[in-house]
Amino acid sequence: MRAGILTGGGDCPGLNAVIRAAVRRLHSAGWEILGVRAGWRGLVEGKLEPLGPREVSGILPRGGTILGTSRTNPYKVENGVEGVMATFRDSGLDALVAIGGEDTLGVAARLHEERDFPVVGVPKTIDNDLSGTDYTFGFDTAVSVCTEAIDRLHTTAESHNRVMVVEVMGRHTGWIAVMSGIAGGADVILIPEHPITVEDACAEITHRHSRGKDFSIVVVSEGYELAYASGERRQVTQEAATDEFGHVRLGGVGDALAREIEERTGYETRVTVLGHVQRGGSPTPRDRVLATRYGLKAAELVLASSWGRMAALHGDTIVDVSLQEATAELKTVPPEWYDVAKAFFG
């Protein structure tokens, strides 16, 4: 029997840990494994390579993915789905392990539904926005990176009596902003799900300064739309074009917010955009363990021919859920989590 493994979408710490666990479990069961290069593009274009114990040796602590990745959507590529099916058939594959977020696993779910494609999924995204699982691997590392940055910005903000705006990733959810903001002691946190207005954010900062605190830390998620008391909303993007999954390239809201804060409060304001540093480097121990457990679960699903399922974390237990359920909607930050953050505003 032969299985393929691919990693799609944005890279994140822990991908190699999943690959290592799945390969070792399947290999011990007598399966041959092929690595698919560059996500779904590898199946469209027929780019596969042998993947065995030697190839996965020593990759547990490595960031990124040894297989490479891309944001390819075979449904948006001419004859893309036919290419996937042809490569799968011609390579003698019996199963596929797809490691990715809502886009990568959305393709997997659609292929399973429409073509009875033998695929299982593993939830990967630093954004933690995949429904069906409590946490995705990669998220803990991203939050750790952001928290350390916020900690470091506290000292320079206090030294110069400045407002520091920290822009973090998360796309259209605010999980990274909320978690790192709480952990780092941010004074205001702005996220897409519960958008407080620019005026209210400035009022919180002014109130803080009136209590004798001459510096503030503001964390903003890249997907936050600048909201105003007038009811106006403004999304800040780097470019109007979208990728193959229909996503705009976000970024720049930190700069726009910093200008608003400085103009409205008169406080000197600086911005730090953490960007792709949140995706890079070695995974935290929590992400290494979670990714390893996911990889083993994915292998078990393959061995049981449980197609159309995804490994998931419920509480502290690894379970499996349907890919359809897991990709049906974004998992957004609930009000109770944002209330925890708001308790420390101003």
C-alpha positions, -999 to +999 in steps of 0.1 A: +000+000+000+012+035-008+002+069+008+010+104-002+016+134+022+013+170+013+016+203+032-004+232+017-011+269+024+011+290+046+040+273+063+041+271+101+061+254+129+052+218+135+046+207+099+078+185+099+067+169+132+034+158+116+053+144+085+077+125+108+050+110+129+028+099+100+057+085+080+071+065+109+037+050+119+027+041+083+062+028+075+060+005+105+027-008+092+044-018+059+032+012+038+053+031+013+051+069+015+056+095-012+060+132-003+041+156-025+060+187-034+045+222-029+010+213-017-018+206-042+005+219-070+026+188-066-004+165-074-015+187-103+020+186-118+031+152-107+059+162-083+064+134-058+094+119-041+101+089-018+096+097+019+109+072+045+125+070+079+158+084+066+142+114+050+123+123+082+151+117+106+160+148+127+132+170+114+111+172+146+125+206+157+128+221+123+104+249+112+089+251+078+082+220+057+107+197+040+080+191+013+076+228+004+042+244+002+020+266-020-014+282-021-025+263-052-062+255-056-067+228-081-102+239-087-088+273-100-062+257-122-071+246-157-075+208-156-063+209-120-086+184-105-080+160-134-043+164-128-047+155-092-067+124-100-043+114-127-012+118-106-028+100-077-037+071-100-005+069-120+016+070-088-002+040-074-014+059-043-040+044-021-044+073+004-034+109+009-027+128+041-034+165+036-019+189+062-032+224+060-058+250+070-093+258+058-082+262+021-060+231+018-085+210+038-114+226+019-101+212-013-096+178+004-132+178+017-145+187-018-125+160-035-137+135-010-173+145-015-173+148-053-147+121-063-148+098-033-111+107-028-094+087-001-080+115+020-075+124+057-067+158+071-045+174+097-054+209+110-025+233+105-026+271+108-011+297+131-044+315+129-063+288+150-094+295+129-103+260+119-135+247+133-138+211+145-107+214+167-099+233+199-064+241+187-043+239+155-006+232+156+015+262+148-007+285+169+012+281+201+045+290+185+030+321+168+015+333+202+049+327+219+067+348+193+042+376+196+042+375+234+080+378+235+079+407+211+053+425+232+074+419+263+103+435+246+083+465+234+071+472+269+106+484+280+112+506+250+077+521+252+082+529+288+116+544+282+103+568+256+068+574+269+054+561+236+024+542+224+035+510+207+012+494+181+019+458+174+004+443+142+000+405+143-013+379+118-045+360+121-063+369+088-100+373+096-099+361+132-082+375+162-069+345+181-033+354+179-040+390+189-062+381+219-039+354+233-006+372+228-022+404+240-035+389+272-002+371+278+019+402+270-002+426+291-015+447+262-035+478+271-058+477+240-065+448+216-084+452+183-097+422+164-121+416+135-147+397+155-154+425+181-143+457+165-142+486+190-139+520+174-108+540+169-123+566+191-129+541+219-093+528+216-080+563+219-102+569+249-087+538+266-052+551+260-060+586+272-076+571+304-045+551+310-023+581+307-045+601+330-037+575+357-001+582+353+009+556+328+029+574+301+031+545+277+007+520+262+008+488+242-018+483+215-021+449+197-041+448+164-050+418+142-042+423+105-078+416+096-093+443+119-113+469+099-107+504+111-141+512+128-153+547+136-181+561+158-197+574+126-203+538+115-176+539+088-155+507+083-122+506+064-103+474+055-065+479+051-049+456+025-016+456+007-031+450-027-066+445-042-057+412-060-068+379-044-051+345-043-066+313-058-088+309-027-102+344-029-081+360-001-068+395-002-033+402+010-037+418+044-013+441+062-009+478+070-036+483+095-009+488+122+005+519+104-030+533+098-040+528+134-008+544+147-014+575+126-049+577+140-038+573+176-010+600+173-033+625+156-062+620+180-042+618+213-010+637+206+010+608+220+041+598+201+032+564+185+053+538+168+043+506+150+059+471+148+047+446+122+057+411+132+048+396+099+063+363+088+086+360+118+054+345+135+055+316+111+092+309+112+117+290+134+115+260+156+081+249+171+074+252+208+073+219+228+035+221+229+033+224+191+058+195+187+038+173+209+004+183+193+017+179+158+032+145+166-002+133+180-020+146+150+004+128+127-001+095+145-039+100+144-038+107+106-018+075+101-044+056+121-072+070+100-054+059+069-048+024+083-085+022+091-096+036+057-115+064+075-116+087+046-130+123+047-119+126+084-096+150+101-075+146+133-087+171+160-081+181+196-111+181+219-101+190+254-069+170+257-080+141+236-071+135+200-103+125+181-114+126+144-141+148+128-154+151+093-136+173+069-169+189+060-175+199+096-140+211+101-141+234+070-177+245+072-170+279+089-142+299+105-137+294+143-138+330+156-130+345+190-161+342+212-172+372+233-161+355+266-125+354+254-126+390+243-141+399+277-110+385+294-088+408+273-111+439+278-108+435+316-073+449+313-079+477+288-069+513+297 
